[in-house]
Amino acid sequence: MKIKLLIISLLIVTLYDGYSKYDPMTVELTRLFSKEIFEENGIKYLQPLAAAMNSTSNARFFNRAYVPKRVKTPYFRLSLNGMLGFVREDQKSYIPMIPSEPFDTAVVFAKLNEMGKLSFDFSTMKYKYAINPGDTSKLMAYIFKLYMGEALRKKIIKLPETSPTVLGKGQPIIHQDKQMLLDSVVHVWPTVGFGTFQYPIYSFLDTNVQKSFDAIILNFPNYFSLPAGGNFNTLFAGIPQLEFGSLFGTEALVRFIPPVKMDDKIGKFAFWGIGLKHSISQYFGETGYFDMAAQIVYQGTYLKNSIKESGAELDARADIWDFNIQISKNFWNSIDFYTGLSYDILNINTNYKYFLPVEVQFQLGLLELREINGIPTIMPPDPANGYPGDTKPNFTTINLRNENIKWIIGARGTIGPFALYIDYSVSKFNIFSSGFEMDLNRIYQLFKGENFFNDGNYIVN
């Protein structure tokens, strides 16, 4: 499965000559805005993947409820389990947002007072605004978000109705008219004042700041792209599992995949899990109607990836809990039908380190565009000639939580030391799973020349 670190940011620009050397204020505002776009949409973009991971990896824990109360010799069962999850259509899209602020006069004045001094000049009958040193980029970012909200209302910026999640398909575009944004929003709105004395916030700014703001707007792309979906209809996981017991009607479960570099796209991945299953039916005597057990399983995952081309880094850790009640009925000592109800909890902590995409760095003047063999090419950073690239990464932490209840129904067939089983889990992310199990004790009996069809050599009820 190809998993990409998709950074939500200002992307897709038409390459052409004529961009000037970078302006630090423009770069800083773009960096702040890019970070807020990422944080505004990141959870909605990734949440369906969390639900899919929860259901897919938190499956295939049992294939019958039977646990012997006592054993002469501990038993060991080794299995290989495969889980196939089906992505629903509503998990493939979300409603995108861009950072914006609603206009409220009281809030605007509070923000202005926080980052500078607003005064009224009776000689000109206009307001003047002096920005505190170091707060220029913060003020501009706030005012810029005010403009974004008004531009959305006036449809100068057009958001797509939906955007793909990491499981979805396509890559939508956010369109804007930069000149209209300047003429219809930036230069004339919002106005603040008293009575008939109403002035655009833009007019309070220093002339140099006004010019810088105009340059920022004009240097923004005509359109932004939101992150592309991975176009997943199914997800697959394969997990080895060892079960052993029994002590007082309790058996243990262990799952483990050591840290392995899957590929350059996925990175290094590790997986582990431990669980306990306890027989409930042992307390009801020898009724023989069915077997019942309760199980608790904890699983952990770790994923670390570095994307060489962009310098981005991803570090994700997940904690997964499963609590289930299971019932099974055996027929002819060879077939078990089983069902269960499971409650899952998934918590993922993901840390991102990311830079502005190279297309945005070029647009801001941080990278140089050259024509090589007739092809416009964005060059690597060249600090000596005034093209340092993006040297200040953004850091974002996203915490995801998902809870899931699922109903499992399946069947198991046993032939000597071997068992095959298949089941289906119904939840908000449906799972089809199957597996192959080997009873290591009975295989050992086979090598000793004993009858491995008889489990009486090591199980005592």
C-alpha positions as CSV (number, residue, x, y, z in Angstrom):
1,M,0.0,0.0,0.0
2,K,1.4,3.3,-1.0
3,I,1.2,5.9,1.7
4,K,2.5,9.4,0.9
5,L,3.2,12.2,3.3
6,L,0.8,14.8,1.6
7,I,1.4,18.3,2.9
8,I,-1.6,20.6,2.6
9,S,-0.1,23.8,1.3
10,L,-0.1,26.3,-1.5
11,L,0.7,24.3,-4.6
12,I,0.6,24.1,-8.4
13,V,1.8,27.4,-10.0
14,T,2.4,28.2,-13.6
15,L,6.2,28.4,-14.1
16,Y,7.4,31.6,-15.7
17,D,10.3,34.1,-15.4
18,G,10.1,37.4,-13.6
19,Y,9.8,36.6,-9.9
20,S,11.9,38.9,-7.8
21,K,14.2,37.9,-4.9
22,Y,12.3,36.9,-1.8
23,D,10.8,39.2,0.6
24,P,11.1,38.0,4.2
25,M,7.7,39.2,5.3
26,T,6.0,37.6,2.3
27,V,7.8,34.3,3.1
28,E,6.8,34.4,6.7
29,L,3.1,35.1,6.0
30,T,3.1,32.3,3.4
31,R,4.6,30.0,5.9
32,L,2.1,30.9,8.6
33,F,-0.8,30.5,6.2
34,S,0.5,27.2,4.9
35,K,0.8,25.8,8.4
36,E,-2.8,26.9,9.2
37,I,-4.1,25.3,6.0
38,F,-2.4,22.0,7.0
39,E,-3.9,22.2,10.5
40,E,-7.3,23.2,9.3
41,N,-7.7,20.2,7.1
42,G,-5.2,17.6,8.4
43,I,-7.5,15.8,10.8
44,K,-10.4,15.6,8.3
45,Y,-8.0,14.4,5.7
46,L,-6.4,11.7,7.8
47,Q,-9.3,10.6,10.1
48,P,-10.8,8.0,7.7
49,L,-7.3,6.4,7.5
50,A,-7.3,6.2,11.3
51,A,-10.7,4.4,11.2
52,A,-9.4,2.1,8.5
53,M,-6.2,1.3,10.4
54,N,-8.2,0.6,13.6
55,S,-10.6,-1.9,11.9
56,T,-8.0,-3.6,9.7
57,S,-5.3,-4.1,12.2
58,N,-7.7,-4.7,15.1
59,A,-9.2,-7.9,13.7
60,R,-8.5,-11.6,13.4
61,F,-8.0,-12.2,17.2
62,F,-10.1,-15.3,17.6
63,N,-11.6,-18.1,15.6
64,R,-13.3,-20.0,18.4
65,A,-14.2,-19.2,22.0
66,Y,-13.0,-22.5,23.4
67,V,-10.2,-22.3,26.0
68,P,-9.3,-25.5,28.0
69,K,-9.5,-25.0,31.8
70,R,-6.4,-27.1,32.4
71,V,-3.6,-28.7,30.4
72,K,-1.0,-31.4,31.0
73,T,1.4,-29.6,28.7
74,P,1.2,-26.0,27.4
75,Y,0.0,-25.8,23.8
76,F,1.1,-23.4,21.1
77,R,-0.7,-22.4,17.9
78,L,0.9,-20.4,15.2
79,S,-1.2,-18.7,12.6
80,L,-0.9,-16.3,9.6
81,N,-3.9,-14.0,9.3
82,G,-5.0,-11.8,6.4
83,M,-7.5,-8.9,6.7
84,L,-9.1,-7.2,3.8
85,G,-11.0,-4.0,4.6
86,F,-13.5,-2.2,2.3
87,V,-13.5,1.6,2.1
88,R,-17.0,3.2,2.1
89,E,-17.8,6.1,-0.2
90,D,-18.4,8.5,2.7
91,Q,-14.8,7.8,3.9
92,K,-13.3,9.1,0.7
93,S,-14.2,12.9,1.0
94,Y,-14.5,15.8,3.4
95,I,-15.5,19.4,3.2
96,P,-12.3,21.5,2.9
97,M,-11.7,24.8,4.7
98,I,-9.1,27.5,4.5
99,P,-8.0,29.8,7.4
100,S,-10.3,32.7,7.7
101,E,-11.6,35.0,10.4
102,P,-15.2,36.3,10.7
103,F,-15.4,40.1,10.9
104,D,-16.4,41.6,14.2
105,T,-15.6,45.2,15.0
106,A,-14.8,44.6,18.7
107,V,-12.6,41.7,17.9
108,V,-10.8,43.7,15.2
109,F,-10.1,46.6,17.6
110,A,-8.9,44.1,20.3
111,K,-6.5,42.5,17.8
112,L,-5.2,45.9,16.6
113,N,-4.6,47.0,20.2
114,E,-2.8,43.8,20.9
115,M,-0.3,44.2,18.1
116,G,0.0,47.9,17.8
117,K,-1.4,51.4,18.7
118,L,-4.4,52.8,17.0
119,S,-5.0,56.5,17.2
120,F,-7.2,59.1,15.6
121,D,-5.6,62.1,13.8
122,F,-8.0,65.1,14.0
123,S,-6.0,67.0,11.5
124,T,-6.8,64.4,8.8
125,M,-9.9,63.0,10.4
126,K,-8.4,59.5,9.9
127,Y,-7.0,56.7,12.0
128,K,-3.3,55.9,12.2
129,Y,-1.9,52.6,13.3
130,A,1.7,52.0,14.5
131,I,2.6,48.3,14.6
132,N,4.6,46.9,17.5
133,P,8.1,45.7,16.5
134,G,8.0,42.0,15.7
135,D,4.3,41.9,15.3
136,T,4.1,42.9,11.7
137,S,3.8,39.3,10.3
138,K,1.2,38.4,13.0
139,L,-0.9,41.4,12.1
140,M,-0.7,40.8,8.4
141,A,-1.6,37.1,8.9
142,Y,-4.7,38.1,11.0
143,I,-5.9,40.7,8.4
144,F,-5.2,38.3,5.6
145,K,-7.5,35.8,7.2
146,L,-10.2,38.5,7.5
147,Y,-9.8,39.0,3.7
148,M,-10.0,35.2,3.1
149,G,-13.3,35.1,4.9
150,E,-14.8,38.0,2.8
151,A,-13.3,36.6,-0.4
152,L,-15.1,33.2,0.3
153,R,-18.3,35.1,0.9
154,K,-18.0,37.0,-2.3
155,K,-16.8,33.9,-4.1
156,I,-13.6,35.5,-5.2
157,I,-12.0,32.4,-3.8
158,K,-14.0,29.3,-4.7
159,L,-13.6,26.2,-2.5
160,P,-14.6,22.8,-4.0
161,E,-17.6,21.3,-2.4
162,T,-15.6,18.3,-1.3
163,S,-12.0,17.2,-1.2
164,P,-10.6,13.6,-1.1
165,T,-9.4,12.2,2.1
166,V,-6.2,10.1,2.0
167,L,-8.4,7.2,1.0
168,G,-10.2,9.1,-1.8
169,K,-9.5,10.0,-5.4
170,G,-8.5,13.1,-7.2
171,Q,-6.9,16.5,-6.3
172,P,-9.3,19.5,-6.2
173,I,-8.3,23.0,-6.9
174,I,-9.1,26.2,-5.0
175,H,-9.4,29.1,-7.5
176,Q,-9.0,32.8,-6.8
177,D,-8.9,36.1,-8.7
178,K,-6.0,38.0,-7.2
179,Q,-6.7,41.4,-8.8
180,M,-10.4,41.2,-7.7
181,L,-9.2,40.2,-4.2
182,L,-7.2,43.4,-4.1
183,D,-9.8,45.7,-5.6
184,S,-13.0,44.3,-4.0
185,V,-11.7,43.2,-0.6
186,V,-8.2,44.3,0.5
187,H,-8.3,48.0,-0.5
188,V,-11.9,48.7,0.6
189,W,-12.9,46.2,3.4
190,P,-13.4,45.9,6.3
191,T,-14.0,49.4,7.6
192,V,-13.9,50.5,11.2
193,G,-14.6,53.8,12.9
194,F,-17.4,55.7,14.5
195,G,-20.5,57.0,12.8
196,T,-19.7,58.4,9.4
197,F,-16.0,58.1,9.9
198,Q,-15.4,54.6,8.5
199,Y,-12.1,53.7,7.0
200,P,-10.7,50.4,5.5
201,I,-8.2,48.7,7.8
202,Y,-5.9,48.7,4.8
203,S,-5.6,52.6,5.1
204,F,-4.3,52.3,8.6
205,L,-1.2,50.5,7.5
206,D,2.1,52.1,6.7
207,T,2.7,52.7,3.0
208,N,5.5,50.2,2.9
209,V,3.3,47.6,4.6
210,Q,0.5,48.3,2.1
211,K,2.9,47.7,-0.8
212,S,4.2,44.5,0.8
213,F,0.6,43.3,1.3
214,D,-0.2,44.0,-2.3
215,A,2.9,42.1,-3.3
216,I,1.9,39.1,-1.2
217,I,-1.5,39.0,-2.8
218,L,-0.1,39.3,-6.3
219,N,2.5,36.7,-5.7
220,F,0.0,34.1,-4.5
221,P,-0.9,31.5,-7.1
222,N,-4.1,31.8,-9.1
223,Y,-5.1,28.5,-7.7
224,F,-4.1,26.3,-4.8
225,S,-4.4,22.5,-4.8
226,L,-5.5,20.5,-1.8
227,P,-3.8,17.1,-1.2
228,A,-4.5,14.3,-3.5
229,G,-6.2,11.1,-2.4
230,G,-4.6,7.7,-2.6
231,N,-7.6,6.1,-4.4
232,F,-8.0,3.2,-2.0
233,N,-11.0,0.9,-2.3
234,T,-9.6,-1.8,0.0
235,L,-6.8,-2.1,2.6
236,F,-5.0,-5.3,3.4
237,A,-2.9,-6.4,6.4
238,G,-1.1,-9.7,7.0
239,I,-0.1,-10.5,10.6
240,P,1.5,-13.6,12.2
241,Q,0.1,-14.6,15.5
242,L,1.1,-17.0,18.3
243,E,-1.4,-18.3,20.9
244,F,-0.4,-20.4,24.0
245,G,-2.0,-21.6,27.2
246,S,-3.8,-22.6,29.2
247,L,-3.8,-21.5,32.9
248,F,-7.1,-21.3,34.7
249,G,-8.9,-21.2,31.4
250,T,-6.8,-18.3,30.2
251,E,-4.6,-18.2,27.1
252,A,-2.2,-15.5,25.7
253,L,-1.8,-14.0,22.3
254,V,1.3,-12.4,20.8
255,R,1.7,-10.5,17.5
256,F,4.9,-9.0,16.2
257,I,6.4,-7.4,13.1
258,P,10.0,-6.1,13.7
259,P,11.0,-2.6,12.4
260,V,11.1,-3.1,8.6
261,K,11.6,-0.5,5.9
262,M,8.6,-1.2,3.6
263,D,9.7,1.1,0.8
264,D,10.7,4.7,0.2
265,K,7.0,5.8,0.3
266,I,5.9,4.1,3.5
267,G,9.2,4.2,5.4
268,K,10.1,2.1,8.5
269,F,7.1,0.3,10.1
270,A,6.8,-1.8,13.2
271,F,3.9,-3.6,14.8
272,W,3.3,-5.6,18.0
273,G,0.4,-6.8,20.1
274,I,-0.4,-8.8,23.2
275,G,-3.6,-10.2,24.5
276,L,-5.4,-12.4,27.0
277,K,-8.5,-14.6,26.5
278,H,-10.4,-16.0,29.4
279,S,-13.1,-18.7,29.3
280,I,-16.4,-17.7,30.7
281,S,-18.2,-20.9,29.9
282,Q,-16.0,-22.8,32.3
283,Y,-18.1,-21.3,35.1
284,F,-21.4,-22.7,33.8
285,G,-20.4,-26.4,34.1
286,E,-20.6,-29.0,31.4
287,T,-23.7,-27.7,29.6
288,G,-22.2,-28.4,26.2
289,Y,-24.4,-25.8,24.4
290,F,-21.6,-23.4,23.4
291,D,-18.3,-21.9,24.5
292,M,-18.0,-18.3,25.6
293,A,-14.9,-16.2,26.3
294,A,-13.8,-12.6,26.9
295,Q,-10.6,-11.1,25.4
296,I,-8.6,-8.0,25.8
297,V,-5.8,-7.1,23.3
298,Y,-3.3,-4.2,23.2
299,Q,-1.5,-3.3,20.0
300,G,1.1,-0.7,19.1
301,T,2.5,0.6,15.8
302,Y,5.3,2.8,14.8
303,L,5.9,4.5,11.4
304,K,8.8,6.8,10.5
305,N,9.4,8.2,7.1
306,S,11.6,10.9,5.5
307,I,10.9,12.2,2.1
308,K,14.2,13.1,0.5
309,E,12.8,15.3,-2.3
310,S,11.0,17.7,0.1
311,G,12.9,17.2,3.4
312,A,9.6,16.3,5.1
313,E,9.6,13.9,8.0
314,L,6.8,11.9,9.6
315,D,6.9,10.2,13.0
316,A,3.6,8.4,14.0
317,R,2.8,6.1,16.9
318,A,-0.5,4.4,17.6
319,D,-2.0,2.7,20.6
320,I,-4.9,0.3,19.8
321,W,-7.1,-1.5,22.3
322,D,-9.7,-4.2,21.6
323,F,-12.3,-5.6,24.1
324,N,-14.5,-8.4,22.8
325,I,-16.9,-11.1,23.9
326,Q,-17.0,-14.2,21.8
327,I,-19.2,-17.3,21.4
328,S,-18.6,-20.5,19.4
329,K,-20.2,-23.8,18.9
330,N,-18.4,-26.9,17.8
331,F,-19.9,-29.7,15.6
332,W,-18.4,-33.1,14.9
333,N,-15.0,-32.0,16.5
334,S,-14.1,-30.4,13.3
335,I,-16.2,-27.4,12.5
336,D,-16.8,-24.3,14.7
337,F,-19.2,-21.5,14.1
338,Y,-18.3,-18.4,16.0
339,T,-19.5,-14.8,16.6
340,G,-18.5,-11.9,18.7
341,L,-19.0,-8.3,19.6
342,S,-15.9,-6.0,19.7
343,Y,-15.2,-2.5,21.0
344,D,-12.0,-0.9,19.6
345,I,-10.2,2.3,20.6
346,L,-7.4,3.8,18.5
347,N,-5.1,6.8,19.4
348,I,-2.5,8.1,17.0
349,N,0.0,10.8,17.7
350,T,1.7,12.1,14.5
351,N,4.5,14.6,14.4
352,Y,5.2,16.3,11.0
353,K,8.2,18.4,10.0
354,Y,7.7,20.0,6.6
355,F,8.9,22.8,4.3
356,L,7.2,24.9,1.7
357,P,6.9,22.9,-1.6
358,V,9.5,23.8,-4.1
359,E,6.8,25.4,-6.4
360,V,5.9,27.8,-3.6
361,Q,9.6,28.5,-2.8
362,F,10.2,29.4,-6.4
363,Q,7.2,31.7,-6.4
364,L,8.4,33.5,-3.3
365,G,11.9,33.9,-4.8
366,L,13.5,31.4,-2.5
367,L,14.6,29.2,-5.4
368,E,15.7,30.1,-8.9
369,L,14.1,29.1,-12.2
370,R,16.4,28.3,-15.1
371,E,15.8,27.0,-18.6
372,I,17.7,23.7,-19.1
373,N,17.6,22.1,-22.5
374,G,14.5,24.2,-23.2
375,I,12.7,23.0,-20.1
376,P,11.9,25.4,-17.2
377,T,13.6,23.8,-14.1
378,I,13.5,24.9,-10.5
379,M,17.1,24.8,-9.2
380,P,18.3,23.5,-5.8
381,P,19.1,26.1,-3.1
382,D,21.9,28.5,-3.9
383,P,22.5,30.7,-0.8
384,A,25.6,32.3,-2.3
385,N,23.5,33.8,-5.1
386,G,20.5,34.8,-3.0
387,Y,18.4,31.6,-3.3
388,P,18.5,30.0,0.1
389,G,15.4,27.8,-0.2
390,D,13.1,27.4,2.7
391,T,15.4,27.2,5.8
392,K,12.6,27.4,8.5
393,P,10.5,24.2,8.7
394,N,7.0,24.1,10.1
395,F,6.2,21.6,12.8
396,T,2.7,20.2,13.4
397,T,1.3,17.6,15.7
398,I,-2.0,15.9,15.0
399,N,-3.7,13.6,17.5
400,L,-6.3,11.3,16.1
401,R,-8.8,9.1,18.1
402,N,-11.2,6.6,16.7
403,E,-13.7,4.3,18.5
404,N,-15.4,1.4,16.7
405,I,-17.9,-1.3,17.6
406,K,-18.1,-4.3,15.3
407,W,-19.9,-7.6,15.0
408,I,-17.9,-10.6,13.8
409,I,-19.3,-13.8,12.4
410,G,-17.3,-16.7,11.0
411,A,-16.5,-20.4,10.7
412,R,-13.5,-22.6,11.3
413,G,-12.6,-26.0,9.9
414,T,-10.1,-28.3,11.6
415,I,-8.2,-31.2,10.1
416,G,-5.7,-32.7,12.5
417,P,-3.1,-30.1,13.4
418,F,-4.3,-27.6,10.8
419,A,-7.2,-25.2,10.8
420,L,-8.7,-22.8,8.2
421,Y,-11.1,-20.1,9.1
422,I,-13.0,-17.2,7.5
423,D,-15.1,-14.4,9.0
424,Y,-16.7,-11.1,8.3
425,S,-16.8,-8.0,10.6
426,V,-19.6,-5.5,10.2
427,S,-18.8,-2.0,11.4
428,K,-18.2,1.5,10.0
429,F,-15.3,-0.1,8.1
430,N,-16.2,-3.7,7.1
431,I,-13.5,-6.4,7.2
432,F,-13.2,-9.7,5.5
433,S,-10.5,-11.9,7.1
434,S,-9.2,-15.4,6.9
435,G,-6.3,-17.4,8.2
436,F,-4.3,-20.6,8.5
437,E,-3.4,-22.1,11.8
438,M,-1.0,-24.8,12.9
439,D,-1.2,-26.6,16.2
440,L,2.5,-27.0,17.0
441,N,1.9,-29.6,19.7
442,R,0.1,-31.9,17.3
443,I,2.7,-31.4,14.7
444,Y,5.3,-32.5,17.3
445,Q,3.2,-35.6,18.0
446,L,3.3,-36.4,14.3
447,F,7.1,-36.3,14.2
448,K,7.0,-38.6,17.3
449,G,4.8,-41.0,15.4
450,E,1.8,-40.4,17.7
451,N,-1.8,-39.8,16.7
452,F,-2.1,-36.1,16.2
453,F,-5.8,-36.3,15.7
454,N,-6.2,-36.8,19.5
455,D,-5.6,-33.8,21.7
456,G,-6.0,-35.8,24.9
457,N,-2.2,-36.0,25.3
458,Y,-2.0,-32.5,26.6
459,I,-5.5,-31.1,27.3
460,V,-7.5,-31.9,30.4
461,N,-10.9,-30.2,31.0
